[in-house]
Amino acid sequence: MKAICSDRVFIEGKIISAAILFKNGIITDIVQTQLAPKDCVDYGNLMIIPGLVDTHVHINEPGRTDWEGFNTATQAAAAGGITTVIDMPLNCIPVTTTLEAVKVKKTCLANQIWVDIGFHGGVIPDNENELLPMMDTGVNSFKAFMIDSGIDEFPASDTATLDNAMPILAKGNATLLVHAELDSSTSKFIPKDNASYQEFLVSRPDDWEVNAITEIIRLSKKHNCKVHIVHLSSAQAIKLIQQAQDIGIRITAETCPHYLTLSSDSIPDGDGRFKCCPPIRDDNNQNDLWIGLEDGTIDFIVSDHSPCTPALKKLEEHNLWEAWGGISSLQFGLSLIWTAIQKRDYGIKHLVKWMCERPAHLVNLENIKGKIAKGYQADFVIWNPEAKHTIDKKDILHKSKLSAYEQHTVYGVVEQTILRGEVIYDRKIENFKSKPIGEYLV
Ligand SMILES: [Zn+2]
């Protein structure tokens, strides 16, 4: 394949009829359809947008491959129109906090990755000497927790740890990614009812996010280090972020489909599929997150795909306190957000900005990924935005078949996904027939 065309191609903020020409996986020209070469593949009225970039995915390989792995996660990504994923430094074993762990993880990629992959590194107490060696391999973003991560191998970073790490990251122009919850409670929360979602919500209040973000803004200013708030849930923190941005502090934030499409007002009790940290809050909070996206304070939307084995969700026990936290949505983000966007009078340009262009920026891929333009990689989603489908267990390609979105009916069906000029997923024929062609991005 050397060229594709359609009546609806997203170019420079608009939907137009166009043909995209590419060679060796790179876009070489965009022309009017009547000037397309003879062998151009015509997709008719299907829409063509850039491949999505998801910078927040927990693949868990090596070490916890019964939770998720490169093969299944990247197939789910491809089926969802995502052509680039960046893997989090946990919950794999070893966690990606050393140069050695980066090397080990790289060895797991062979013949397994259906989309392009990059890694985030991790900051934990006493690993500051590993940061530069990891940066030398191309890793340019590092995640830290300000609260218990749930995994013993990835302890929380206190102020002293961040004071050690941030100057090193700042020097290399790397970004500190922060799980921003700071437990400021004076006593341990004991639930009256282990199944109650409202009690779980009360146990992780907005204050925890606000306090953590206040502290991280202070540290960013002190060390002149770029920071990025992962999975922002509390809209109460938006103003703080905005004020910091206004005075030149380099802080960005992301949120996720679950905070934008689900609400604590309707989450059933005892259903671990809906548990994540920070928690999903109420309708008003959700509205304010959309406003934060619209005004640009929140930069983009990524999945925080964080699966585990079904047993760990404690569904039979109806125990939210013991359930592993994490929502699996890698495959469905495009449809979920597209469906929500239409209810709120946003459009395709918002979706492309929030799910393609801006996340590419976080990991310094903004000149090759996330846009249909000359010189960019030929990564595309060919999809039908008007078609509806119901999310069903049998269609889920990631390893654990549980999802908070089962039986949700959504708009947007991905017909094909193209990575660097090659079809990697086709809904109509046997989905994944050829060899995986994903590459490790450095
Ligand atoms: Zn995460």
Residues whose N, C-alpha, C, O or C-beta is under 5 A from the ligand:
A	BS01	ZN	D304
